[in-house]
Amino acid sequence: MRLPSEPVTFSVQQIEELNQKLSTLRHDLNNHLSLIMAATELIRHKPHMAERMMATLVEQPPKMTLALNKFSSEFESAFKITRL
């Protein structure tokens, strides 16, 4: 990872946009985690639902990774951080 060689300055609007992206990330991750928790609780109380809920469980981690990678890319771009 290469950090910028000069200070990075943000306008209020840029900070607001980055904060909104962070808020969206938190919301998305919480939603995915909620689905995982709901599916596991359903399986715990109704084991016959396990096969049906497995798809929900398996789908969430890749969605979380995608959301995190998207925000990381936007964050790095805003702060002029490059990957080696």
Secondary structure, DSSP 8 states (H G I E B T S, - for coil): -B--SS-----HHHHHHHHHHHHHHHHHHHHHHHHHHHHHHHHHH-GGGHHHHHHHHHHHHHHHHHHHHHHHHHHHHHTT-B--
